Amino acid sequence: MWSMFGKKKETPPTTQEAIQKLRSTEELLQKKSDFLEKKIENELQIAKQNASKNKRTALNALKRKKRLEKQLNQIDGTLSTIEFQREALEGANTNTEVLKNMSYAAKALKAAHQQLDVDDVHDMMDDIQEQTELADEISRAISEPAGFGMDIDEDELNAELDELEQSEIDKQILDIGPTSTGLPSVPETELPSRPAKAKKKTEDDDLAELEAWAS
């Protein structure tokens, strides 16, 4: 309706602009809050100093302190509201960016799928399967033994092998010579006799040990 009378329609601010405005307002209110806290502390000191000597001055200081505390409470409430609104805008801004990126990715995905056809993909997969089976069949054909001599009788080979084994056993039996007892031979020479002097010394030692035990 206002456009009919020539009033220009205002363009809404972006979330970033609104967030920046709220942050500036928060900084301003925080400075004022710090200033009020200092004034409250000052009025409290005045009331303490004049509590006994000048009650009127002390009471006026307490009244000013109460008014300042009321202003401080109002500023704290405003700061909480602004903080809540700023956090909501930051969340909305984040969601906007996320949705924008998701939309961008969806468009890219759609463009990629436009280059593909489901039927073509199925045909390609069938061709891959067919070629894989063909390659497997070729590999099996190459690995199978081929050439002459494949019609040999296995029974004849086993019979010939048995004859060779028996022939080897007979040969080993014929090569075995006379058995040996394995006992060592008795030496023909006599063992050297013990020297008489050494024998006598041993007897003397035994006698001395016997006497020592009996005493």
Secondary structure, DSSP 4 states (H G I P E B T S, - for coil): -GGGGTPPPPPPPPHHHHHHHHHHHHHHHHHHHHHHHHHHHHHHHHHHHTTTT-HHHHHHHHHHHHHHHHHHHHHHHHHHHHHHHHHHHHHHHHHHHHHHHHHHHHHHHHHHHHT--HHHHHHHHHHHHHHHHHHHHHHHHHHS--SS-TT--HHHHHHHHHHHHHHHHHHHHHH-------PPPPPSSPPPPPPHHHHHHHHHHHHHHHHHHH-
